[in-house]
Amino acid sequence: MNALDLSSPAAEAAAGGAAPSPGISAHFDMLVPLLATALRDRDGNLKLQVLQFLQMVLESHTTAAVTPHATALIPAVIACASEDWYKIIAQSLRVISAFVSVLRPITTDAGGRSFLANAAPSAGSVEGELLGKMFDATLARLSQNDIDQEIKDCAIQAMGGLVAHFGDCDKQSGIGLAIPSIWPLMQTRLRNEVTRIATLSALRRIAESPLDTSIAVIMVVRGSTFFFMEHTLLHFVSRHAASESRIPYPVLLFYLCPHVLI
């Protein structure tokens, strides 16, 4: 029997194939119920392996393939975020982050402008309810101080993805995401040198989002110290400029004109 192809659709296309590989999407109807059941098993190692497998699947399949099965998988993943073992918690947050990216991907047009591939879920919809639960599970871990460092980093990254992809789903939209409540938490993480790099990465993701989140990012950076500007931002800007030659405007503004924001 041939091995199932788990390679990235984008990688398949880049390799010269006429069309992206569907991966294992043809088997989702059979696999998803089994995966959801395994995520509720008492065996922690089994849960961890399933979560790692889910992350790989989400990162290598299209929105059209994954979305029909989100309602069966997301509740089980959220439940794992409330477990006691730090490895399961951290991995469940990575899966939440992967779900965020695949449910509402950010793409780029021919002119290099970023845009969201689909609309935000409507108020009262199943998708909106699941989004709210993912946000709440991530916020609960982001708010904790006495947790493992891996959980802190994964919570920061997951929240960065949620705001970058669903920042327009706040209370005014009817979805109810308490997005303003995360900024003081992100500011606290930004001031801590242990979580600073992960927070900068999350803020970069938010700043590059096509959604209007720039003002919120500036508000977060505003409380930072000159020491932070001179050391961490210098490192961040140099790395970012070397990799993509484009620095998010809020970060660049703070770096060049700190007196405007402090």
C-alpha positions, 0 to 999 in steps of 0.5 A: 500500500502506498504511503499517504502523502502529507506534503504541503500543497504549495510545495507540490506545486513548486516542485513542478506538479500541474496541481497541488496534491490533495494530501490526505483530505480524501480520508478526512471523513474517516479520520476526523471522528477517530482523531476527535475520539483520541483527543478525549482519551485518557492517554496523554501521549496519545493526545500529544501525538494526535495534536502534533498530527493535527498541526501537520495536517492543518499546515499542509491542507487547504481551507476548503478541505479543513473547514467542513471538519472544524466543528468536530475537531476544535471543541476537542482541541480546546478541551486539551488546552485545559489539561494539566500536562504542559506539553498537551497545553502547548501543543493544543495552542499550536493547533489553535494557531494553525486552525486560525490560519487555515480558517481565514487565511491571509493571501497576497494579490499581484500587487503585493497587497495582503487581504483576508481570503474570506469574511468573518463569521457572522454573529450567532453562527457555529463558526463564531461560537467556536472562534469565541471559544478558541479566543477564551482558551488562549486568553486564559493561558495568556493571562497566567503567569505561573505556567511553563515557558513553552505555554506562555510562548504558544499562547502569545503566538496563538493570540497574535494569530487570532488578532491578525486574522479575526481582529474585526470580530470584537464585541461591536461585530457581535462575535464578542472577542474581548480584544482590548483586554489582551493589550495590557497582557501583551504589554506585560509580556513585552516588558519581560525579556523571557517572553519579549521575542515571542511577543515581538513576533506576535506583534509583527504578525498583527502589524502586518495584518490587513485588518486595522490593528495598527493603533492597538499595536502602537498602544502596546509599544508605547509603554516600552522603555528605551532599553527595550528600543535600543536592544530588542528592537534593533535586533528585530528590525535588522533581522526583519529588514534582512529577511523581507526588506519591509518593516511593520509601520508601528515598529518602524515608527517607534524605532525612528521616532520614540519621542512620538510614542513615549 
